Amino acid sequence: MQQRFLGSTGLAISTIGLGTLTWGRDTRPEEARAIWKAFADSGGNLIDTSPTYGEGQAEATIGELLTHDFPRSETILISKGGFFQNEGRLRAANNRNAILNSLDASLKALKTDYLDILLLSRPDPHTPLAESLAAIEIAVKSGRVRYFGLANFPVWDTASAWQLSQQLSLPLATVSAEYSLLNREVETQLLPALEANGIGFIGWSGLARGVLTGKYRHGTPPDSRGASSTLAGFVTPYLGREANAVVEGVMTAAKGLDYAPWDVALQWALSQPAVSSILVGPRTELQAQQILSGVELTVPPQILEALDQISV
């Protein structure tokens, strides 16, 4: 698997990153170990997680695997910051306490003393950005965080954070947002701005929550996320008529190239300007092996252009 530098930083990350949304809940530790091994064997090094993933169990699952199975020095670890407990649930906030306390909790669960990348998980209208970035500056200076970024921030908030980070000499390394052939909203303003300013981009759900694999073309498989009581609402937005037309285009391209549809969908996303890495979230070892088997494939430019046209 290829690696790319994250924006203008010197941090090299794999072009495919491994998402852990279901780890500790739907994906048990043994299956997670097998998925991670397949990922590492293919050259992948980027692991994305959050205190909220797997109903709070994903970070602990990763921590156990880091301790016993995978070298920390060969892993680029991303987690989200800015959470606090309220009535038994994790709530998002970007105040100083929430960022630093949740960071310490993440490090404890992950059984490591630093994060390679800390992402603020969403905007907080109740906390000034200056306070949030000051907290991250503390984390960076202490060595607990190496790089910081933003996840799912609107363009205006991203621009404000970038400007303030420049003043603090705390470079904004990356932005993460959903990106696939079925969700191209970031192309209008965000991706051009990131490319112009040397900021990396990590796209999540590069297979449109599994829909671009083609598994939902003729219904909802009983073992899929679309049939899950916890994740069905996550998949439903991409099961309409417009999405079906894009999926059929991907299937046609894949058949003509003798590729799998996920190969085509991921290579399209990775061909776009400013993209550093695309996250995928296989739930099983078999899914991981299928996705990773085509990471070195290339899709001809004319096919990429055709996909551009049908997915606008």
C-alpha positions as CSV (number, residue, x, y, z in Angstrom):
1,M,0.0,0.0,0.0
2,Q,1.2,3.5,-0.8
3,Q,1.8,6.2,1.7
4,R,1.3,9.9,1.4
5,F,2.5,12.8,3.5
6,L,-0.3,14.4,5.6
7,G,-0.6,17.8,3.9
8,S,2.6,19.7,4.3
9,T,3.7,17.8,7.4
10,G,6.4,15.1,7.4
11,L,4.0,12.4,8.7
12,A,3.6,9.6,6.2
13,I,0.3,7.8,6.4
14,S,-1.2,4.9,4.4
15,T,-3.6,5.9,1.7
16,I,-6.2,3.6,3.2
17,G,-6.9,4.0,6.9
18,L,-8.7,1.5,9.2
19,G,-11.8,2.8,10.9
20,T,-12.9,1.1,14.1
21,L,-16.5,2.3,14.5
22,T,-17.8,-1.2,15.4
23,W,-14.9,-2.5,17.4
24,G,-15.8,-3.8,20.9
25,R,-19.5,-4.0,20.0
26,D,-20.2,-5.7,16.6
27,T,-16.5,-6.6,16.0
28,R,-15.1,-8.7,18.8
29,P,-11.4,-8.6,19.8
30,E,-10.3,-11.7,17.9
31,E,-12.0,-10.5,14.7
32,A,-10.4,-7.0,15.2
33,R,-7.0,-8.6,15.6
34,A,-7.5,-10.5,12.3
35,I,-8.7,-7.3,10.5
36,W,-5.7,-5.3,11.8
37,K,-3.3,-8.0,10.8
38,A,-4.6,-8.1,7.3
39,F,-4.4,-4.3,7.2
40,A,-0.8,-4.2,8.5
41,D,0.3,-7.0,6.2
42,S,-0.9,-4.9,3.3
43,G,1.2,-1.9,4.4
44,G,-1.5,0.0,6.3
45,N,-0.5,2.1,9.3
46,L,-3.4,4.5,10.0
47,I,-5.9,3.5,12.7
48,D,-8.8,5.8,13.3
49,T,-10.9,5.6,16.5
50,S,-12.9,7.6,19.1
51,P,-14.0,7.4,22.7
52,T,-17.5,7.0,21.3
53,Y,-16.8,4.1,18.9
54,G,-18.0,0.6,19.8
55,E,-20.2,2.0,22.6
56,G,-17.0,3.2,24.3
57,Q,-15.1,-0.1,23.8
58,A,-13.1,0.5,20.6
59,E,-10.2,2.4,22.2
60,A,-9.8,-0.4,24.9
61,T,-9.8,-3.0,22.1
62,I,-7.1,-1.2,20.3
63,G,-5.2,-0.8,23.5
64,E,-5.1,-4.5,24.1
65,L,-4.0,-5.2,20.6
66,L,-1.3,-2.5,20.8
67,T,0.0,-4.1,23.9
68,H,0.2,-7.7,22.7
69,D,0.1,-7.8,18.9
70,F,1.1,-4.6,17.0
71,P,4.1,-2.3,17.4
72,R,3.1,1.2,18.6
73,S,6.1,2.6,16.7
74,E,4.6,1.3,13.4
75,T,1.1,2.6,14.1
76,I,-0.3,6.1,13.3
77,L,-3.1,6.5,15.8
78,I,-6.0,9.0,15.5
79,S,-8.6,9.6,18.1
80,K,-11.1,12.3,18.8
81,G,-11.0,14.8,21.6
82,G,-13.5,17.0,23.5
83,F,-15.9,14.8,25.5
84,F,-17.3,14.7,29.0
85,Q,-19.6,12.4,30.9
86,N,-23.1,13.6,31.5
87,E,-25.9,11.3,32.8
88,G,-23.9,8.2,31.9
89,R,-23.2,9.3,28.3
90,L,-20.3,11.0,26.5
91,R,-21.2,14.5,25.3
92,A,-19.1,16.5,22.9
93,A,-17.5,19.8,24.0
94,N,-14.3,21.7,23.2
95,N,-13.6,23.4,26.5
96,R,-10.2,23.0,28.1
97,N,-11.4,20.4,30.7
98,A,-13.3,18.3,28.1
99,I,-10.3,18.2,25.7
100,L,-7.6,17.5,28.2
101,N,-9.6,15.1,30.4
102,S,-10.9,13.1,27.4
103,L,-7.4,13.0,25.9
104,D,-6.0,11.5,29.2
105,A,-8.9,8.9,29.2
106,S,-8.2,8.0,25.6
107,L,-4.5,7.5,26.3
108,K,-5.3,5.3,29.3
109,A,-7.7,3.1,27.2
110,L,-5.3,2.9,24.3
111,K,-2.4,2.0,26.6
112,T,-0.1,4.6,25.0
113,D,1.4,7.9,26.1
114,Y,0.7,9.8,22.9
115,L,-1.7,10.2,20.0
116,D,-0.2,10.8,16.5
117,I,-3.2,12.8,15.6
118,L,-5.9,14.4,17.8
119,L,-9.1,15.6,16.1
120,L,-11.6,17.9,17.6
121,S,-14.8,15.9,16.9
122,R,-17.2,18.8,16.0
123,P,-17.7,22.5,16.6
124,D,-18.7,23.7,20.0
125,P,-20.8,27.0,19.9
126,H,-20.3,27.5,23.7
127,T,-16.5,27.5,23.7
128,P,-14.2,30.1,21.9
129,L,-11.8,28.5,19.5
130,A,-9.0,30.2,21.3
131,E,-9.7,28.2,24.4
132,S,-9.9,24.9,22.4
133,L,-6.6,25.5,20.6
134,A,-4.9,26.6,23.8
135,A,-5.8,23.2,25.3
136,I,-4.4,21.4,22.3
137,E,-1.3,23.5,22.5
138,I,-0.8,22.2,26.1
139,A,-1.3,18.6,24.9
140,V,1.2,19.1,22.0
141,K,3.8,20.7,24.3
142,S,3.5,17.9,26.8
143,G,4.1,15.3,24.1
144,R,0.7,13.7,24.5
145,V,-0.3,14.8,21.0
146,R,1.9,15.1,17.9
147,Y,-0.5,16.6,15.3
148,F,-4.0,18.1,15.6
149,G,-6.9,18.4,13.2
150,L,-10.6,18.9,12.9
151,A,-13.4,16.5,12.1
152,N,-16.7,17.4,10.5
153,F,-16.2,21.2,10.9
154,P,-18.0,23.6,8.5
155,V,-15.8,25.5,6.2
156,W,-16.1,28.8,8.1
157,D,-15.1,27.2,11.4
158,T,-12.3,25.4,9.7
159,A,-11.0,28.7,8.3
160,S,-11.2,30.4,11.6
161,A,-9.4,27.5,13.3
162,W,-6.7,27.6,10.7
163,Q,-6.1,31.3,11.0
164,L,-5.9,31.1,14.8
165,S,-3.6,28.1,14.6
166,Q,-1.2,30.1,12.5
167,Q,-1.1,32.8,15.1
168,L,-0.3,30.2,17.8
169,S,2.4,28.5,15.7
170,L,0.3,25.3,16.1
171,P,-0.2,24.1,12.5
172,L,-3.5,22.6,11.5
173,A,-2.3,19.3,10.1
174,T,-5.5,17.7,8.8
175,V,-9.2,17.9,8.4
176,S,-11.5,14.8,8.3
177,A,-14.9,14.6,6.8
178,E,-17.1,12.2,5.0
179,Y,-16.2,11.8,1.3
180,S,-17.2,9.3,-1.4
181,L,-18.9,9.2,-4.8
182,L,-22.2,9.5,-2.9
183,N,-21.1,12.5,-0.8
184,R,-19.0,15.1,-2.5
185,E,-20.0,18.2,-0.5
186,V,-16.4,18.9,0.6
187,E,-15.3,19.5,-3.0
188,T,-17.1,22.9,-3.3
189,Q,-15.0,24.8,-0.8
190,L,-13.2,22.7,1.7
191,L,-10.9,20.6,-0.5
192,P,-9.6,23.5,-2.6
193,A,-8.9,25.5,0.6
194,L,-7.0,22.6,2.2
195,E,-5.0,22.0,-1.0
196,A,-4.1,25.7,-1.2
197,N,-2.9,25.8,2.4
198,G,-1.0,22.5,2.6
199,I,-3.5,20.9,5.0
200,G,-4.1,17.2,4.8
201,F,-7.5,15.6,4.2
202,I,-8.7,12.2,5.6
203,G,-12.0,11.1,4.2
204,W,-14.2,8.8,6.2
205,S,-16.7,6.3,4.8
206,G,-15.0,6.1,1.4
207,L,-17.4,3.3,0.5
208,A,-20.5,5.4,1.4
209,R,-21.3,3.4,4.6
210,G,-20.9,0.2,2.6
211,V,-23.4,1.1,-0.1
212,L,-20.7,1.4,-2.9
213,T,-19.8,-2.2,-2.4
214,G,-23.1,-3.0,-4.2
215,K,-24.4,-5.2,-1.3
216,Y,-27.7,-3.2,-1.1
217,R,-28.6,-3.4,-4.8
218,H,-31.2,-6.0,-4.4
219,G,-32.2,-5.5,-0.8
220,T,-30.7,-5.3,2.7
221,P,-28.6,-8.3,3.6
222,P,-29.5,-9.6,7.1
223,D,-25.9,-9.4,8.3
224,S,-25.2,-5.9,7.1
225,R,-25.1,-2.5,8.8
226,G,-28.3,-1.6,7.1
227,A,-30.1,-4.4,9.0
228,S,-28.5,-3.5,12.3
229,S,-30.7,-1.8,14.9
230,T,-27.8,0.5,15.8
231,L,-26.5,1.3,12.3
232,A,-29.5,1.1,10.0
233,G,-30.1,4.9,10.2
234,F,-26.4,5.4,9.2
235,V,-27.0,3.6,5.9
236,T,-30.5,4.6,5.0
237,P,-29.6,8.0,3.5
238,Y,-27.7,6.3,0.7
239,L,-30.3,3.8,-0.4
240,G,-32.4,6.1,-2.6
241,R,-32.9,6.3,-6.4
242,E,-30.1,8.8,-7.0
243,A,-27.6,6.7,-5.1
244,N,-28.7,3.6,-7.0
245,A,-27.7,5.3,-10.3
246,V,-24.2,6.0,-8.9
247,V,-23.8,2.4,-7.5
248,E,-24.8,1.0,-10.9
249,G,-22.2,3.2,-12.6
250,V,-19.5,1.9,-10.2
251,M,-20.6,-1.7,-10.8
252,T,-20.4,-1.2,-14.6
253,A,-16.9,0.3,-14.3
254,A,-15.8,-2.5,-12.1
255,K,-17.1,-5.2,-14.4
256,G,-15.4,-3.6,-17.4
257,L,-12.1,-3.4,-15.5
258,D,-12.5,-6.8,-13.9
259,Y,-12.2,-5.1,-10.5
260,A,-14.3,-5.2,-7.4
261,P,-16.7,-2.2,-7.0
262,W,-14.9,-1.2,-3.8
263,D,-11.6,-1.0,-5.7
264,V,-13.2,1.5,-8.2
265,A,-14.9,3.6,-5.5
266,L,-11.7,3.9,-3.3
267,Q,-9.4,4.6,-6.2
268,W,-11.7,7.4,-7.4
269,A,-11.6,9.0,-3.9
270,L,-7.8,8.7,-3.7
271,S,-7.4,10.3,-7.1
272,Q,-9.0,13.6,-5.9
273,P,-6.8,16.6,-5.1
274,A,-5.8,17.1,-1.4
275,V,-6.8,13.6,-0.3
276,S,-4.2,12.1,2.0
277,S,-6.1,9.0,3.0
278,I,-9.5,7.3,2.9
279,L,-10.9,5.4,5.8
280,V,-12.7,2.1,5.5
281,G,-14.4,0.2,8.3
282,P,-14.6,-3.6,7.5
283,R,-16.5,-5.5,10.2
284,T,-14.9,-8.9,9.4
285,E,-11.6,-10.3,8.3
286,L,-13.1,-11.4,5.0
287,Q,-14.3,-7.8,4.3
288,A,-10.9,-6.5,5.2
289,Q,-9.1,-8.9,2.9
290,Q,-11.5,-8.1,0.0
291,I,-11.0,-4.4,0.4
292,L,-7.3,-4.6,0.8
293,S,-6.7,-6.9,-2.1
294,G,-7.0,-4.1,-4.6
295,V,-5.2,-1.3,-2.9
296,E,-2.5,-1.2,-5.6
297,L,-4.9,-1.1,-8.6
298,T,-5.3,1.9,-10.8
299,V,-8.4,3.1,-12.5
300,P,-8.0,4.7,-16.0
301,P,-8.5,8.5,-16.1
302,Q,-11.4,8.2,-18.5
303,I,-13.3,5.9,-16.1
304,L,-12.6,8.4,-13.2
305,E,-14.0,11.2,-15.4
306,A,-17.1,9.2,-16.2
307,L,-17.7,8.5,-12.5
308,D,-17.3,12.3,-11.9
309,Q,-20.1,13.0,-14.3
310,I,-22.6,10.4,-13.0
311,S,-22.1,11.3,-9.3
312,V,-22.3,15.1,-9.5
